């Protein structure tokens, strides 16, 4: 059993037929078995017939249900493979690893957003990966930060977002995050921290080091992770159209900014109640309603006290002009923050 779990898994998205009638979606494959997404549960230990597509052929094998959870998926361990079946499975895996078949192309996945999931807990990997694939993402899951960095530097297709655990055996998530944010070709990739630690201090540290979002596993369902990723990628695709205040002013107080240690993180960059207002990330285009933003080199207080500064601010005027009829006045913003 342990030997099977230690076999290298390769991302593999394809429709698999179980017992000649039940269609499920494969998530990954190894020489020892498959993990598949399915809306139904099956009995652990049950032997099933599995039909795996490979080019114009079908690899037919028997497998044992190792674990199963309705709505999440099943782990299937191959049993009693003959030499021809072993060779066929190995050839499929080799073709996936060599790039002859990009993971997901066989199921029409080309063009989907690519998520790199880094977590050394295989159960966590499978649960979150299964949901992300179901939501339409292409997902590569790895258990080692070193392997993740190698993939990021060598793969031909771009990675759109990274989901990163903090506490792993070989290299912890903070070190991986540091490498990412100090590597020119990787630092632009959004990073979501998904950690078992629910700590304000750890969250603050991660955001200061450049994480775009911090999620505690205990409070984050697979569906919530998928929604968070979709929201971040949606904003990322609009960056070239509309600038947030920290991008416009270059204040360096956004998460990971150069002035965070001296001046703290800008509260507008963390205020989720105003997310997407005027097309900004959090309150990035409604900063005048937020206590503690910085203007003219000074940290400001409430809108009533900084009114004169805000209404004469170039960025404030820019947002009003760009939004035109879509502009939401300050009373609307303050009411949203009071809810």
Secondary structure as UniProt FT lines:
FT   HELIX           2..6
FT   STRAND          10..18
FT   TURN            19..21
FT   STRAND          22..30
FT   TURN            31..32
FT   STRAND          33..37
FT   TURN            44..45
FT   STRAND          47..54
FT   TURN            55..56
FT   STRAND          57..69
FT   TURN            70..72
FT   STRAND          73..79
FT   HELIX           83..98
FT   TURN            103..104
FT   HELIX           105..107
FT   TURN            110..111
FT   STRAND          114..118
FT   HELIX           122..134
FT   TURN            135..136
FT   STRAND          138..142
FT   HELIX           145..154
FT   STRAND          161..164
FT   HELIX           173..181
FT   TURN            184..188
FT   STRAND          190..195
FT   HELIX           200..208
FT   TURN            209..210
FT   STRAND          213..216
FT   HELIX           217..219
FT   HELIX           222..237
FT   TURN            238..241
FT   HELIX           245..249
FT   TURN            255..256
FT   TURN            258..259
FT   HELIX           260..263
FT   HELIX           267..269
FT   HELIX           272..274
FT   TURN            275..276
FT   HELIX           277..279
FT   TURN            282..285
FT   HELIX           287..289
FT   TURN            291..292
FT   STRAND          294..295
FT   TURN            296..297
FT   STRAND          298..299
FT   HELIX           303..311
FT   HELIX           314..323
FT   HELIX           324..326
FT   HELIX           330..338
//
